[in-house]
């Protein structure tokens, strides 16, 4: 049974002061939540960078007043349950709520235990099994956050 849909990110924290490691994990986690939500709500995958496949006309007419934009926000419960947790070497980000994890699994296609109503794959959490990561723009921003912390740590030691 799917109880969570997450992605672990290991961070190179060697050059970051120990006193700042919690802060960098929080900054990266908060940034990722906002980036995932922004991409998904605009109909784009934060994993592939491509637009999600549109909703069928029949479904859009019934559920979304004709709006065919697939933005993972029918009820907003799934994206609102997106969170991160600090790990020893980085963060784990995703859906930890078991009810919402079933929906996330259905969209990301991580397992064969998706909901009974399958949907096209709309990845918003990368899959390590598929060798995925976040789209380049998100990774670049993560690198910038890391660089800021590393520069601050190096500046304090000189």
C-alpha positions in Angstrom: 0.0 0.0 0.0 1.3 3.5 -0.9 1.6 5.5 2.3 3.9 8.3 0.9 5.3 9.6 -2.4 8.6 11.3 -1.8 12.0 12.2 -3.2 15.1 12.4 -1.2 17.8 15.0 -1.9 21.2 14.7 -0.5 23.0 18.0 0.0 26.7 18.6 0.0 26.9 20.3 3.4 30.6 19.9 4.0 31.3 23.6 3.3 28.3 24.9 5.2 28.7 25.8 8.8 27.1 23.3 11.1 25.0 26.0 12.7 23.5 26.8 9.3 22.7 23.3 8.1 19.1 23.3 9.5 18.5 26.7 7.9 19.7 25.6 4.4 17.5 22.5 4.6 14.5 24.6 5.5 15.2 27.1 2.8 15.6 24.4 0.1 12.5 22.6 1.4 10.4 25.7 1.3 11.7 26.7 -2.1 10.9 23.3 -3.5 7.3 23.3 -2.2 6.7 26.7 -3.8 8.4 25.7 -7.1 6.4 22.4 -7.3 3.1 24.2 -6.6 3.9 27.0 -9.0 4.8 24.7 -11.9 1.9 22.3 -11.2 -0.7 25.1 -10.9 0.4 26.5 -14.3 0.0 23.0 -15.9 3.7 22.2 -16.1 5.7 19.4 -14.6 8.4 20.4 -12.2 10.2 17.2 -13.2 10.1 17.2 -17.0 9.5 20.9 -17.5 6.8 20.0 -20.1 3.1 20.9 -20.0 0.9 18.2 -18.5 -1.5 16.4 -20.9 -4.7 18.4 -21.0 -7.9 17.1 -19.3 -10.4 15.4 -21.6 -13.2 17.6 -22.7 -15.8 15.4 -21.0 -13.9 15.5 -17.6 -13.1 19.2 -17.9 -16.8 20.0 -18.6 -17.9 17.9 -15.6 -15.3 18.8 -13.0 -13.7 22.1 -13.9 -16.3 24.1 -15.8 -14.7 23.3 -19.1 -11.2 24.4 -18.2 -8.9 21.7 -19.7 -5.8 22.8 -17.9 -4.4 19.9 -15.9 -3.0 21.6 -12.8 -3.4 19.0 -10.0 -5.8 21.3 -8.1 -9.2 19.8 -8.4 -9.7 20.0 -4.6 -6.2 21.4 -3.8 -5.8 18.8 -1.0 -3.0 16.9 -2.6 -0.7 19.9 -3.3 -1.6 21.4 0.0 -0.3 18.3 1.7 3.1 18.7 0.1 5.8 19.0 2.7 9.4 18.4 3.4 11.3 16.8 6.2 14.9 17.3 7.1 17.1 14.2 6.9 20.7 13.8 8.2 22.2 14.5 4.8 19.5 16.7 3.2 15.7 16.7 2.8 12.9 14.4 1.8 10.0 16.2 -0.1 6.7 14.9 -1.1 3.3 13.7 0.1 3.4 12.0 3.5 -0.4 11.8 4.0 -1.5 8.3 3.0 -4.8 9.5 1.5 -3.2 12.1 -0.6 -0.2 9.8 -1.4 -2.6 7.6 -3.3 -3.6 10.5 -5.5 0.1 11.5 -5.9 1.0 7.9 -6.8 -1.7 7.9 -9.4 -0.3 11.1 -11.1 3.4 10.2 -10.7 2.9 6.5 -11.5 5.4 5.3 -8.9 3.7 2.0 -8.3 0.9 -0.2 -9.6 -1.2 0.7 -6.6 -2.7 3.8 -8.1 -6.3 4.8 -7.6 -9.0 2.9 -9.5 -9.5 5.8 -11.9 -6.1 6.1 -13.7 -5.0 9.4 -15.1 -2.2 10.3 -17.5 1.2 10.5 -15.9 1.7 14.0 -14.6 5.0 13.9 -12.6 5.4 16.5 -9.9 7.7 14.4 -7.7 10.9 12.9 -9.3 11.3 9.2 -9.3 14.8 7.8 -8.3 13.8 4.5 -9.9 13.4 6.3 -13.2 16.6 8.4 -12.7 14.5 11.6 -12.5 15.3 14.9 -10.9 13.7 18.3 -10.9 13.7 20.3 -14.1 17.0 22.3 -14.8 15.6 25.7 -13.6 14.7 24.3 -10.2 18.1 22.6 -9.9 19.8 25.8 -10.8 18.0 27.6 -8.1 18.9 24.9 -5.5 22.5 25.3 -6.5 22.2 29.1 -6.0 20.8 28.6 -2.5 23.7 26.2 -1.7 26.3 28.7 -3.1 24.9 31.5 -0.9 25.3 29.3 2.2 28.7 28.1 1.2 29.9 31.6 0.5 28.6 32.9 3.8 30.3 30.0 5.6 33.6 30.7 3.9 33.4 34.5 4.6 33.0 33.8 8.3 36.2 31.8 8.4 38.5 34.4 6.8 
